[in-house]
């Protein structure tokens, strides 16, 4: 089996390591436990969280045991890393509620059965710490001079670093020590802005246990335009579909810049890298983007919803490769790319069509509007379509002459569609 270190490196996950040769050798020789921490600063994780999540997935697929560590304790303090000002202080109740909301999200990616992965919360060992005992046991191992040299602190010293934030490094280092002690965790992973905290945890564990543990960081993912990845028009792309719809999630990936395609396919899909490179060099770049969008959506929302989003986007904007000419191992090839694929179907009596059916009544019968008045307004506002043609006359009578391939395609706006068959 391929060493997962090589997989992570080839796919673009690695930025820094505390000892590359030792980590590569460790992952080749034994199954280990590793962890990534996620502070509970919102009621959902977002696309920016997917890099560490996918890294944990690759570790699990290679037979290692990942820990998703929920920061119920560290969120009480607030991580200054990568921030130019102090984070908004959240109440304990907010943090607990946010933590409960995002717990279920990890189950979409990791298999927690039979201890194949662990979901922990550092509130279990941080919230009841005695401060003086903690300073004597842990704080004595930290040099203030070395802490101030950390990039995350150096940046904040220019704008102001609060004392509560100054403690964050100690708490995250203590997390690593506790998980090494209690769960035999040997590797911590995190974003490149976590380097100082990870190194501090490795050093603390060595001092307190005499155990060598390691750290790996991921690069900060920026778009080709220099923007932080996972933002769209200033808004985060959430993993919770009630905050970012599956369609909008799909469209985010469908619209990435050409220059970001190889990076995104490597980090956010499981497609083999040889195939990734072939897709990126493919002349049909829009098909490559469809495949990226489908595969990335499938990882987070499942195959069925990814297929629905692919079909809905194709109906609205057209399919880039309806004949499936671009080679790929993606099961996107199994999805019918047609104007009516996946469209909900409504059956109406054939007698209605024989007599001629009023377009307004048809929209109501199809369930696309609740009343005749709403249907009339939809038509007047230019949001009603019959067989992809805009309807401008609210007195239109529909007959069998309007059928296309034995059915009618009705649209109310761009996303609400019904296929009407008469029997």
ChimeraX attribute file (.defattr): number of C-alpha atoms within 10 A of each C-alpha:
attribute: neighborCount
match mode: 1-to-1
recipient: residues
	/A:1	6
	/A:2	8
	/A:3	15
	/A:4	20
	/A:5	20
	/A:6	13
	/A:7	19
	/A:8	18
	/A:9	12
	/A:10	13
	/A:11	21
	/A:12	17
	/A:13	24
	/A:14	21
	/A:15	15
	/A:16	17
	/A:17	18
	/A:18	17
	/A:19	12
	/A:20	14
	/A:21	9
	/A:22	13
	/A:23	19
	/A:24	14
	/A:25	12
	/A:26	17
	/A:27	19
	/A:28	16
	/A:29	10
	/A:30	10
	/A:31	14
	/A:32	18
	/A:33	23
	/A:34	28
	/A:35	29
	/A:36	19
	/A:37	21
	/A:38	21
	/A:39	21
	/A:40	27
	/A:41	20
	/A:42	15
	/A:43	19
	/A:44	21
	/A:45	23
	/A:46	17
	/A:47	17
	/A:48	20
	/A:49	16
	/A:50	19
	/A:51	21
	/A:52	22
	/A:53	21
	/A:54	20
	/A:55	25
	/A:56	24
	/A:57	20
	/A:58	19
	/A:59	24
	/A:60	23
	/A:61	14
	/A:62	17
	/A:63	17
	/A:64	19
	/A:65	23
	/A:66	30
	/A:67	24
	/A:68	21
	/A:69	20
	/A:70	22
	/A:71	26
	/A:72	27
	/A:73	24
	/A:74	25
	/A:75	24
	/A:76	23
	/A:77	20
	/A:78	22
	/A:79	22
	/A:80	24
	/A:81	25
	/A:82	15
	/A:83	14
	/A:84	15
	/A:85	15
	/A:86	17
	/A:87	14
	/A:88	9
	/A:89	13
	/A:90	16
	/A:91	11
	/A:92	13
	/A:93	9
	/A:94	16
	/A:95	22
	/A:96	18
	/A:97	15
	/A:98	19
	/A:99	23
	/A:100	16
	/A:101	16
	/A:102	19
	/A:103	20
	/A:104	11
	/A:105	15
	/A:106	15
	/A:107	13
	/A:108	12
	/A:109	17
	/A:110	23
	/A:111	17
	/A:112	15
	/A:113	9
	/A:114	7
	/A:115	11
	/A:116	15
	/A:117	22
	/A:118	20
	/A:119	16
	/A:120	17
	/A:121	21
	/A:122	22
	/A:123	18
	/A:124	12
	/A:125	13
	/A:126	19
	/A:127	12
	/A:128	9
	/A:129	11
	/A:130	9
	/A:131	10
	/A:132	10
	/A:133	10
	/A:134	15
	/A:135	13
	/A:136	10
	/A:137	11
	/A:138	17
	/A:139	18
	/A:140	9
	/A:141	15
	/A:142	15
	/A:143	10
	/A:144	10
	/A:145	8
	/A:146	10
	/A:147	18
	/A:148	16
	/A:149	13
	/A:150	19
	/A:151	16
	/A:152	22
	/A:153	21
	/A:154	15
	/A:155	19
	/A:156	20
	/A:157	13
	/A:158	10
	/A:159	12
	/A:160	13
	/A:161	17
	/A:162	13
	/A:163	9
	/A:164	13
	/A:165	20
	/A:166	18
	/A:167	16
	/A:168	20
	/A:169	26
	/A:170	21
	/A:171	22
	/A:172	23
	/A:173	21
	/A:174	24
	/A:175	26
	/A:176	28
	/A:177	26
	/A:178	17
	/A:179	22
	/A:180	24
	/A:181	15
	/A:182	8
	/A:183	13
	/A:184	14
	/A:185	21
	/A:186	23
	/A:187	25
	/A:188	26
	/A:189	23
	/A:190	26
	/A:191	24
	/A:192	19
	/A:193	19
	/A:194	24
	/A:195	24
	/A:196	21
	/A:197	26
	/A:198	28
	/A:199	21
	/A:200	25
	/A:201	27
	/A:202	25
	/A:203	22
	/A:204	24
	/A:205	25
	/A:206	14
	/A:207	14
	/A:208	13
	/A:209	12
	/A:210	10
	/A:211	16
	/A:212	14
	/A:213	25
	/A:214	25
	/A:215	25
	/A:216	23
	/A:217	21
	/A:218	23
	/A:219	15
	/A:220	15
	/A:221	20
	/A:222	14
	/A:223	17
	/A:224	14
	/A:225	10
	/A:226	8
	/A:227	12
	/A:228	15
	/A:229	16
	/A:230	20
	/A:231	17
	/A:232	12
	/A:233	6
	/A:234	9
	/A:235	9
	/A:236	17
	/A:237	22
	/A:238	22
	/A:239	23
	/A:240	19
	/A:241	15
	/A:242	9
	/A:243	15
	/A:244	16
	/A:245	15
	/A:246	23
	/A:247	20
	/A:248	18
	/A:249	25
	/A:250	27
	/A:251	19
	/A:252	16
	/A:253	23
	/A:254	22
	/A:255	14
	/A:256	16
	/A:257	12
	/A:258	13
	/A:259	12
	/A:260	15
	/A:261	23
	/A:262	20
	/A:263	16
	/A:264	22
	/A:265	28
	/A:266	21
	/A:267	22
	/A:268	23
	/A:269	21
	/A:270	17
	/A:271	17
	/A:272	14
	/A:273	16
	/A:274	8
	/A:275	15
	/A:276	23
	/A:277	14
	/A:278	15
	/A:279	23
	/A:280	20
	/A:281	12
	/A:282	14
	/A:283	11
	/A:284	14
	/A:285	15
	/A:286	16
	/A:287	21
	/A:288	26
	/A:289	24
	/A:290	23
	/A:291	26
	/A:292	28
	/A:293	27
	/A:294	29
	/A:295	26
	/A:296	24
	/A:297	29
	/A:298	19
	/A:299	17
	/A:300	22
	/A:301	19
	/A:302	14
	/A:303	16
	/A:304	11
	/A:305	17
	/A:306	24
	/A:307	24
	/A:308	19
	/A:309	24
	/A:310	28
	/A:311	25
	/A:312	25
	/A:313	20
	/A:314	20
	/A:315	21
	/A:316	13
	/A:317	10
	/A:318	14
	/A:319	20
	/A:320	17
	/A:321	16
	/A:322	15
	/A:323	11
	/A:324	16
	/A:325	10
	/A:326	17
	/A:327	11
	/A:328	17
	/A:329	10
	/A:330	14
	/A:331	12
	/A:332	18
	/A:333	17
	/A:334	9
	/A:335	15
	/A:336	16
	/A:337	23
	/A:338	16
	/A:339	17
	/A:340	19
	/A:341	16
	/A:342	20
	/A:343	18
	/A:344	11
	/A:345	16
	/A:346	15
	/A:347	13
	/A:348	15
	/A:349	10
	/A:350	13
	/A:351	11
	/A:352	16
	/A:353	21
	/A:354	12
	/A:355	12
	/A:356	14
	/A:357	16
	/A:358	16
	/A:359	23
	/A:360	25
	/A:361	17
	/A:362	21
	/A:363	24
	/A:364	16
	/A:365	17
	/A:366	18
	/A:367	14
	/A:368	19
	/A:369	19
	/A:370	12
	/A:371	14
	/A:372	17
	/A:373	12
	/A:374	15
	/A:375	23
	/A:376	20
	/A:377	15
	/A:378	21
	/A:379	21
	/A:380	14
	/A:381	12
	/A:382	13
	/A:383	16
	/A:384	26
	/A:385	19
	/A:386	17
	/A:387	16
	/A:388	14
	/A:389	11
	/A:390	14
	/A:391	18
	/A:392	16
	/A:393	12
	/A:394	18
	/A:395	10
	/A:396	13
	/A:397	16
	/A:398	20
	/A:399	14
	/A:400	17
	/A:401	8
	/A:402	14
	/A:403	17
	/A:404	10
	/A:405	7
	/A:406	11
	/A:407	18
	/A:408	22
	/A:409	20
	/A:410	23
	/A:411	21
	/A:412	19
	/A:413	15
	/A:414	14
	/A:415	12
	/A:416	13
	/A:417	22
	/A:418	21
	/A:419	19
	/A:420	21
	/A:421	18
	/A:422	17
	/A:423	10
